[in-house]
Protein backbone atom coordinates (compact mmCIF):
# COMPACT_ATOMS: atom_id res chain seq x y z
CA UNK A 1 0.00 0.00 0.00
CA UNK A 2 1.57 3.33 -1.05
CA UNK A 3 2.03 6.24 1.34
CA UNK A 4 -1.06 8.39 1.73
CA UNK A 5 -0.15 11.98 2.59
CA UNK A 6 -2.43 14.81 3.71
CA UNK A 7 -2.83 18.31 2.28
CA UNK A 8 -0.56 17.99 -0.75
CA UNK A 9 -0.59 20.99 -3.07
CA UNK A 10 -1.77 20.01 -6.53
CA UNK A 11 -0.57 22.99 -8.60
CA UNK A 12 2.81 21.34 -9.34
CA UNK A 13 0.95 18.25 -10.63
CA UNK A 14 -0.90 20.26 -13.30
CA UNK A 15 0.38 21.90 -16.48
CA UNK A 16 -1.71 25.02 -15.77
CA UNK A 17 0.28 25.26 -12.50
CA UNK A 18 -2.87 26.12 -10.57
CA UNK A 19 -4.86 24.52 -7.74
CA UNK A 20 -5.08 24.03 -3.97
CA UNK A 21 -4.37 20.91 -1.89
CA UNK A 22 -5.65 17.36 -2.09
CA UNK A 23 -7.15 16.34 1.26
CA UNK A 24 -5.32 13.01 0.82
CA UNK A 25 -2.76 12.25 -1.90
CA UNK A 26 -0.93 9.13 -3.07
CA UNK A 27 0.93 7.80 -6.09
CA UNK A 28 -0.07 4.45 -7.64
CA UNK A 29 2.73 2.66 -9.47
CA UNK A 30 0.93 -0.58 -10.25
CA UNK A 31 -2.56 -1.99 -10.73
CA UNK A 32 -2.35 -3.53 -7.26
CA UNK A 33 -1.49 -0.17 -5.69
CA UNK A 34 -4.37 1.51 -7.54
CA UNK A 35 -6.77 -1.18 -6.30
CA UNK A 36 -5.46 -0.84 -2.72
CA UNK A 37 -5.93 2.94 -2.81
CA UNK A 38 -9.44 2.57 -4.19
CA UNK A 39 -10.15 0.24 -1.24
CA UNK A 40 -8.71 2.82 1.19
CA UNK A 41 -11.08 5.49 -0.18
CA UNK A 42 -14.06 3.12 -0.28
CA UNK A 43 -13.60 2.05 3.38
CA UNK A 44 -13.45 5.66 4.53
CA UNK A 45 -16.19 6.98 2.24
CA UNK A 46 -13.75 9.35 0.53
CA UNK A 47 -14.20 10.81 -2.95
CA UNK A 48 -11.66 9.18 -5.28
CA UNK A 49 -10.01 11.21 -8.03
CA UNK A 50 -7.27 9.97 -10.37
CA UNK A 51 -4.98 12.36 -12.20
CA UNK A 52 -2.45 11.58 -14.92
CA UNK A 53 -0.17 14.18 -16.45
CA UNK A 54 -2.41 16.98 -15.16
CA UNK A 55 -2.49 18.51 -18.61
CA UNK A 56 -6.23 18.77 -19.08
CA UNK A 57 -7.51 19.75 -15.65
CA UNK A 58 -8.33 22.92 -13.76
CA UNK A 59 -8.09 22.30 -10.00
CA UNK A 60 -9.98 24.72 -7.75
CA UNK A 61 -8.08 27.01 -5.38
CA UNK A 62 -9.73 25.16 -2.47
CA UNK A 63 -8.25 21.92 -3.75
CA UNK A 64 -9.98 18.54 -3.91
CA UNK A 65 -11.73 16.73 -1.07
CA UNK A 66 -11.07 13.03 -0.59
CA UNK A 67 -8.20 10.99 -2.02
CA UNK A 68 -6.36 12.15 -5.15
CA UNK A 69 -4.19 9.51 -6.78
CA UNK A 70 -1.50 10.30 -9.30
CA UNK A 71 -1.42 7.45 -11.75
CA UNK A 72 2.07 6.14 -12.53
CA UNK A 73 1.13 2.64 -13.71
CA UNK A 74 3.81 1.77 -16.28
CA UNK A 75 4.55 -1.01 -18.75
CA UNK A 76 4.48 -1.35 -22.53
CA UNK A 77 4.18 -4.62 -24.46
CA UNK A 78 3.27 -5.59 -27.98
CA UNK A 79 1.97 -8.55 -29.91
CA UNK A 80 2.22 -8.90 -33.68
CA UNK A 81 -0.70 -10.46 -35.53
CA UNK A 82 -0.02 -10.47 -39.29
CA UNK A 83 -0.14 -6.88 -40.49
CA UNK A 84 -1.51 -5.69 -37.18
CA UNK A 85 0.21 -4.97 -33.89
CA UNK A 86 -1.53 -4.82 -30.55
CA UNK A 87 0.33 -2.34 -28.37
CA UNK A 88 -0.61 -2.37 -24.69
CA UNK A 89 0.46 0.48 -22.42
CA UNK A 90 0.00 1.13 -18.71
CA UNK A 91 -2.30 4.07 -18.12
CA UNK A 92 0.41 6.05 -16.29
CA UNK A 93 2.86 5.90 -19.21
CA UNK A 94 3.71 9.28 -20.76
CA UNK A 95 1.63 9.38 -23.95
CA UNK A 96 4.30 10.78 -26.22
CA UNK A 97 6.84 8.14 -25.11
CA UNK A 98 4.39 5.50 -26.30
CA UNK A 99 3.88 7.34 -29.60
CA UNK A 100 7.67 7.65 -30.06
CA UNK A 101 8.09 3.94 -29.32
CA UNK A 102 5.47 2.93 -31.91
CA UNK A 103 6.94 5.27 -34.54
CA UNK A 104 10.47 3.93 -33.96
CA UNK A 105 9.13 0.42 -34.49
CA UNK A 106 7.63 1.60 -37.80
CA UNK A 107 4.01 0.99 -36.73
CA UNK A 108 1.28 3.26 -38.12
CA UNK A 109 -1.64 4.67 -36.17
CA UNK A 110 -0.44 7.04 -33.43
CA UNK A 111 1.90 9.36 -35.39
CA UNK A 112 -0.70 12.13 -35.95
CA UNK A 113 -1.13 12.30 -32.18
CA UNK A 114 2.52 13.19 -31.55
CA UNK A 115 3.65 15.68 -28.91
CA UNK A 116 0.36 15.78 -27.01
CA UNK A 117 1.04 16.19 -23.28
CA UNK A 118 -0.48 13.80 -20.77
CA UNK A 119 -0.63 10.09 -20.07
CA UNK A 120 -2.05 7.00 -21.80
CA UNK A 121 -4.99 6.79 -19.38
CA UNK A 122 -6.36 10.14 -20.53
CA UNK A 123 -6.49 9.14 -24.19
CA UNK A 124 -9.70 7.05 -24.08
CA UNK A 125 -11.37 9.32 -21.51
CA UNK A 126 -11.07 12.40 -23.71
CA UNK A 127 -10.93 10.50 -26.98
CA UNK A 128 -7.89 12.66 -27.63
CA UNK A 129 -7.71 13.89 -31.21
CA UNK A 130 -5.44 15.89 -33.47
CA UNK A 131 -4.56 16.25 -37.14
CA UNK A 132 -7.42 14.19 -38.48
CA UNK A 133 -7.48 11.26 -36.09
CA UNK A 134 -9.16 10.48 -32.81
CA UNK A 135 -7.52 7.90 -30.61
CA UNK A 136 -10.78 5.92 -30.34
CA UNK A 137 -10.20 4.85 -33.96
CA UNK A 138 -7.05 2.93 -32.95
CA UNK A 139 -8.08 1.65 -29.53
CA UNK A 140 -8.81 -2.08 -29.35
CA UNK A 141 -9.77 -2.26 -25.68
CA UNK A 142 -9.41 -0.59 -22.30
CA UNK A 143 -8.66 -2.43 -19.05
CA UNK A 144 -10.49 -0.93 -16.09
CA UNK A 145 -10.92 -1.19 -12.34
CA UNK A 146 -14.40 -0.69 -10.91
CA UNK A 147 -13.80 1.21 -7.67
CA UNK A 148 -17.12 0.23 -6.17
CA UNK A 149 -16.47 -3.52 -6.45
CA UNK A 150 -12.69 -3.78 -6.94
CA UNK A 151 -13.33 -5.86 -10.09
CA UNK A 152 -11.06 -5.62 -13.13
CA UNK A 153 -12.40 -6.06 -16.66
CA UNK A 154 -11.56 -5.41 -20.31
CA UNK A 155 -13.90 -3.11 -22.27
CA UNK A 156 -13.81 -3.44 -26.07
CA UNK A 157 -13.62 -0.15 -28.01
CA UNK A 158 -17.13 -0.72 -29.35
CA UNK A 159 -18.47 -0.29 -25.80
CA UNK A 160 -16.46 2.86 -25.06
CA UNK A 161 -18.96 5.17 -26.84
CA UNK A 162 -16.27 7.37 -28.32
CA UNK A 163 -17.44 10.79 -29.48
CA UNK A 164 -15.83 14.18 -29.96
CA UNK A 165 -13.67 14.56 -26.80
CA UNK A 166 -16.10 12.18 -25.17
CA UNK A 167 -16.42 8.56 -24.04
CA UNK A 168 -18.27 6.36 -21.59
CA UNK A 169 -15.55 7.20 -19.03
CA UNK A 170 -16.72 10.82 -18.84
CA UNK A 171 -20.34 9.85 -18.31
CA UNK A 172 -22.47 8.36 -15.55
CA UNK A 173 -21.99 4.76 -16.77
CA UNK A 174 -18.21 5.07 -16.53
CA UNK A 175 -18.00 7.16 -13.38
CA UNK A 176 -16.69 4.35 -11.23
CA UNK A 177 -14.17 2.99 -13.74
CA UNK A 178 -10.45 3.70 -13.45
CA UNK A 179 -8.33 3.00 -16.51
CA UNK A 180 -5.42 0.63 -15.88
CA UNK A 181 -4.09 0.08 -19.40
CA UNK A 182 -5.05 0.68 -23.01
CA UNK A 183 -4.48 -1.61 -26.00
CA UNK A 184 -4.04 0.13 -29.35
CA UNK A 185 -4.31 -1.65 -32.69
CA UNK A 186 -1.65 -0.43 -35.12
CA UNK A 187 -0.63 -1.28 -38.66
CA UNK A 188 2.72 -2.63 -39.85
CA UNK A 189 1.79 -1.57 -43.40
CA UNK A 190 1.94 2.12 -44.36
CA UNK A 191 -1.35 3.84 -43.52
CA UNK A 192 -0.73 7.59 -43.68
CA UNK A 193 -3.60 9.88 -42.67
CA UNK A 194 -2.79 13.24 -44.21
CA UNK A 195 -6.23 14.71 -44.93
CA UNK A 196 -6.17 17.33 -42.14
CA UNK A 197 -5.65 20.70 -43.79
CA UNK A 198 -2.42 21.75 -42.06
CA UNK A 199 -0.80 18.36 -42.66
CA UNK A 200 -1.91 18.10 -46.28
CA UNK A 201 -0.49 21.56 -46.95
CA UNK A 202 2.86 20.70 -45.39
CA UNK A 203 3.24 17.49 -47.41
CA UNK A 204 2.09 19.24 -50.61
CA UNK A 205 4.87 21.89 -50.23
CA UNK A 206 7.53 19.32 -51.03
CA UNK A 207 5.70 17.63 -53.91
CA UNK A 208 5.29 13.85 -53.86
CA UNK A 209 7.62 12.59 -51.15
CA UNK A 210 8.16 9.20 -49.65
CA UNK A 211 5.90 9.36 -46.59
CA UNK A 212 7.29 7.51 -43.60
CA UNK A 213 5.77 7.23 -40.18
CA UNK A 214 8.69 9.15 -38.65
CA UNK A 215 8.29 11.91 -41.26
CA UNK A 216 4.62 12.32 -40.31
CA UNK A 217 5.58 12.51 -36.63
CA UNK A 218 8.28 15.12 -37.38
CA UNK A 219 5.85 17.27 -39.40
CA UNK A 220 3.12 17.07 -36.74
CA UNK A 221 5.65 18.06 -34.06
CA UNK A 222 6.78 20.96 -36.17
CA UNK A 223 3.23 22.24 -36.80
CA UNK A 224 2.37 21.93 -33.11
CA UNK A 225 5.48 23.76 -31.95
CA UNK A 226 4.40 26.75 -34.06
CA UNK A 227 0.89 26.85 -32.55
CA UNK A 228 1.00 25.52 -29.03
CA UNK A 229 3.03 26.98 -26.18
CA UNK A 230 5.66 24.73 -24.67
CA UNK A 231 3.80 23.42 -21.63
CA UNK A 232 7.11 22.82 -19.86
CA UNK A 233 7.67 26.58 -19.72
CA UNK A 234 4.19 28.14 -19.94
CA UNK A 235 1.15 27.22 -17.84
CA UNK A 236 -1.45 25.84 -20.23
CA UNK A 237 -3.89 22.96 -20.72
CA UNK A 238 -4.01 22.94 -24.54
CA UNK A 239 -7.40 23.74 -26.04
CA UNK A 240 -9.43 25.16 -23.17
CA UNK A 241 -12.79 24.92 -24.96
CA UNK A 242 -14.33 22.38 -27.33
CA UNK A 243 -15.06 23.30 -30.90
CA UNK A 244 -18.85 23.80 -30.86
CA UNK A 245 -21.05 21.31 -32.70
CA UNK A 246 -24.09 23.10 -34.11
CA UNK A 247 -27.06 22.52 -36.42
CA UNK A 248 -26.73 23.08 -40.17
CA UNK A 249 -29.01 26.12 -39.88
CA UNK A 250 -26.83 27.71 -37.18
CA UNK A 251 -23.83 27.05 -39.39
CA UNK A 252 -25.52 28.67 -42.40
CA UNK A 253 -26.56 31.67 -40.33
CA UNK A 254 -22.97 32.21 -39.18
CA UNK A 255 -21.33 31.61 -42.57
CA UNK A 256 -23.62 34.28 -44.05
CA UNK A 257 -22.18 36.78 -41.59
CA UNK A 258 -18.62 35.39 -41.42
CA UNK A 259 -17.86 33.78 -44.81
CA UNK A 260 -14.38 32.45 -43.90
CA UNK A 261 -15.56 30.39 -40.92
CA UNK A 262 -13.97 26.90 -41.13
CA UNK A 263 -16.43 24.08 -40.39
CA UNK A 264 -16.52 20.30 -40.77
CA UNK A 265 -19.47 17.94 -41.00
CA UNK A 266 -19.97 16.03 -37.80
CA UNK A 267 -22.52 13.33 -38.45
CA UNK A 268 -26.11 13.75 -39.61
CA UNK A 269 -27.18 17.36 -39.67
CA UNK A 270 -24.44 18.67 -37.40
CA UNK A 271 -21.43 20.88 -38.11
CA UNK A 272 -18.30 21.38 -36.02
CA UNK A 273 -17.08 24.98 -36.06
CA UNK A 274 -13.51 26.19 -35.47
CA UNK A 275 -13.74 28.09 -32.23
CA UNK A 276 -10.12 29.24 -32.58
CA UNK A 277 -11.13 31.05 -35.76
CA UNK A 278 -14.23 32.55 -34.10
CA UNK A 279 -12.23 33.78 -31.10
CA UNK A 280 -9.65 35.22 -33.47
CA UNK A 281 -11.61 36.64 -36.43
CA UNK A 282 -15.07 37.23 -34.96
CA UNK A 283 -14.28 38.21 -31.36
CA UNK A 284 -10.74 39.60 -31.87
CA UNK A 285 -9.61 37.76 -28.73
CA UNK A 286 -6.39 36.12 -29.94
CA UNK A 287 -3.68 37.28 -27.50
CA UNK A 288 -6.34 38.91 -25.28
CA UNK A 289 -5.21 39.16 -21.68
CA UNK A 290 -6.71 40.09 -18.33
CA UNK A 291 -4.41 40.06 -15.31
CA UNK A 292 -2.53 36.78 -15.24
CA UNK A 293 -4.71 34.93 -17.76
CA UNK A 294 -4.81 35.18 -21.53
CA UNK A 295 -5.52 33.50 -24.84
CA UNK A 296 -2.34 32.46 -26.61
CA UNK A 297 -1.05 34.73 -29.38
CA UNK A 298 -0.64 31.95 -31.93
CA UNK A 299 -3.75 29.87 -31.16
CA UNK A 300 -6.73 31.58 -29.55
CA UNK A 301 -8.28 28.31 -28.32
CA UNK A 302 -5.39 27.87 -25.91
CA UNK A 303 -5.67 29.58 -22.53
CA UNK A 304 -2.40 30.44 -20.81
CA UNK A 305 -1.44 31.22 -17.23
CA UNK A 306 0.94 34.17 -17.59
CA UNK A 307 2.26 33.45 -14.10
CA UNK A 308 0.52 33.48 -10.74
CA UNK A 309 -3.05 33.01 -12.00
CA UNK A 310 -5.57 31.47 -9.60
CA UNK A 311 -8.23 28.93 -10.54
CA UNK A 312 -11.01 31.42 -9.85
CA UNK A 313 -9.30 33.97 -12.08
CA UNK A 314 -9.16 31.39 -14.88
CA UNK A 315 -12.77 30.37 -14.30
CA UNK A 316 -13.97 33.98 -14.44
CA UNK A 317 -11.87 34.68 -17.51
CA UNK A 318 -13.30 31.65 -19.30
CA UNK A 319 -16.83 32.75 -18.35
CA UNK A 320 -16.15 36.11 -19.97
CA UNK A 321 -14.88 34.42 -23.13
CA UNK A 322 -18.04 32.27 -23.23
CA UNK A 323 -20.19 35.39 -22.90
CA UNK A 324 -18.31 37.24 -25.63
CA UNK A 325 -18.69 34.30 -28.02
CA UNK A 326 -22.40 34.07 -27.20
CA UNK A 327 -22.89 37.83 -27.78
CA UNK A 328 -21.39 37.60 -31.27
CA UNK A 329 -22.63 34.19 -32.42
CA UNK A 330 -25.53 33.10 -30.21
CA UNK A 331 -23.60 29.88 -29.62
CA UNK A 332 -22.91 28.36 -26.22
CA UNK A 333 -19.43 26.91 -25.90
CA UNK A 334 -18.28 24.21 -23.52
CA UNK A 335 -15.05 23.70 -21.67
CA UNK A 336 -12.74 20.98 -22.88
CA UNK A 337 -10.67 21.01 -19.71
CA UNK A 338 -12.02 18.97 -16.78
CA UNK A 339 -12.76 21.01 -13.65
CA UNK A 340 -11.90 19.38 -10.32
CA UNK A 341 -12.88 20.49 -6.84
CA UNK A 342 -15.52 22.96 -8.02
CA UNK A 343 -19.18 22.46 -7.11
CA UNK A 344 -20.07 21.35 -10.60
CA UNK A 345 -17.09 19.03 -11.08
CA UNK A 346 -17.35 15.28 -11.03
CA UNK A 347 -14.69 13.31 -9.23
CA UNK A 348 -15.30 9.58 -8.83
CA UNK A 349 -17.37 8.60 -5.80
N1 LIG B 1 -7.62 29.51 -36.25
C1 LIG B 1 -7.51 30.88 -36.36
N2 LIG B 1 -7.02 31.58 -35.29
C2 LIG B 1 -6.65 30.99 -34.12
C3 LIG B 1 -6.76 29.59 -34.02
C4 LIG B 1 -7.26 28.87 -35.09
O1 LIG B 1 -7.81 31.47 -37.38
O2 LIG B 1 -6.25 31.69 -33.20
C5 LIG B 1 -8.11 28.75 -37.41
C6 LIG B 1 -7.01 27.91 -38.05
O3 LIG B 1 -6.31 28.65 -39.00
C7 LIG B 1 -7.79 26.77 -38.66
C8 LIG B 1 -8.94 26.56 -37.69
O4 LIG B 1 -9.08 27.78 -36.94
O5 LIG B 1 -8.33 27.13 -39.90
C9 LIG B 1 -8.72 25.39 -36.76
O6 LIG B 1 -7.50 25.55 -36.04
P1 LIG B 1 -6.50 24.32 -35.77
O7 LIG B 1 -6.36 23.50 -36.98
O8 LIG B 1 -5.26 24.87 -35.14
O9 LIG B 1 -7.23 23.39 -34.73
P2 LIG B 1 -8.25 23.67 -33.56
O10 LIG B 1 -9.63 23.38 -34.01
O11 LIG B 1 -8.02 25.00 -32.99
C10 LIG B 1 -8.16 21.21 -32.67
C11 LIG B 1 -8.09 20.50 -31.35
C12 LIG B 1 -6.64 20.41 -30.88
C13 LIG B 1 -5.82 19.71 -31.94
C14 LIG B 1 -5.93 20.52 -33.24
C15 LIG B 1 -5.17 19.91 -34.39
C16 LIG B 1 -10.13 20.84 -30.10
C17 LIG B 1 -10.79 21.54 -28.98
N3 LIG B 1 -8.86 21.18 -30.34
O12 LIG B 1 -7.80 22.57 -32.48
O13 LIG B 1 -6.65 19.61 -29.72
O14 LIG B 1 -4.47 19.60 -31.55
O15 LIG B 1 -7.32 20.60 -33.61
O16 LIG B 1 -5.84 18.80 -34.87
O17 LIG B 1 -10.75 19.99 -30.75
C18 LIG B 1 -6.83 19.74 -27.31
O18 LIG B 1 -7.88 19.11 -27.40
O19 LIG B 1 -6.37 20.13 -26.19
C19 LIG B 1 -6.11 20.10 -28.51
C20 LIG B 1 -5.03 20.86 -28.48
Boltz pocket constraint, residues with backbone or C-beta under 6 A from the ligand:
constraints:
  - pocket:
      binder: B
      contacts: [[A, 129], [A, 130], [A, 131], [A, 132], [A, 198], [A, 227], [A, 237], [A, 238], [A, 239], [A, 240], [A, 241], [A, 242], [A, 243], [A, 262], [A, 273], [A, 274], [A, 275], [A, 276], [A, 277], [A, 278], [A, 280], [A, 281], [A, 286], [A, 296], [A, 297], [A, 298], [A, 299], [A, 300], [A, 301], [A, 336]]
      max_distance: 6.0
